[in-house]
């Protein structure tokens, strides 16, 4: 069953930019396909004094990640926030998946003596 995460986009003081919205939705869908535990992706973009600030908030099953990136233009800011969220999700995902394997390798079961 393929379930895409819900996507919430906030563009503050930025005129409607259809390619920007499509880019955010496409990246969100890719993120949702890669990490099935993600249920909601919230992206907000706003201008600051010298450029733009992009905030990303991803929630899901045992997942809650928030990040912020500043850049001189809108699209690089959005790309950077998605890259950062993806790195954080990968790190969290790998910790969950591989922690049991590492623990098992660290403490191998004791061998029983044959009687």
C-alpha positions, -999 to 999 in steps of 0.1 A, spaced: 0 0 0 15 33 -11 5 62 11 19 96 3 25 120 32 4 151 35 23 182 24 17 217 38 34 246 21 37 281 35 50 308 13 52 340 34 55 373 15 64 354 -17 42 357 -47 26 325 -59 53 305 -77 39 274 -94 73 258 -102 84 262 -66 52 245 -53 57 217 -78 93 212 -68 83 210 -31 56 185 -38 79 164 -60 106 164 -33 80 156 -7 67 126 -26 103 113 -32 110 116 6 77 99 14 85 70 -10 120 65 6 109 68 42 75 51 48 73 63 84 68 99 73 32 111 74 34 149 72 59 173 56 56 210 63 77 235 45 77 272 50 97 298 30 100 334 39 123 363 29 148 375 55 170 406 52 196 392 28 179 362 12 154 335 21 149 312 50 133 278 46 120 257 75 112 220 73 92 199 97 87 162 92 65 141 114 55 104 114 57 72 132 83 77 160 97 106 138 98 143 145 125 163 127 127 201 122 154 220 104 161 255 91 183 267 62 191 301 48 201 309 12 203 338 -11 176 324 -34 143 305 -29 150 272 -48 185 266 -33 170 272 2 142 246 -5 167 221 -20 190 226 11 162 220 36 152 188 18 188 176 17 192 183 54 159 166 63 168 136 42 202 132 60 185 134 94 159 109 84 186 85 70 206 88 102 175 81 124 163 53 101 197 36 101 199 38 139 166 21 143 173 -6 117 209 -15 125 210 -9 162 197 -45 169 223 -59 145 251 -40 161 241 -51 196 239 -87 184 274 -86 170 288 -69 201 273 -95 225 273 -128 207 254 -156 224 275 -178 246 282 -213 234 269 -241 255 293 -269 264 284 -303 250 278 -328 278 
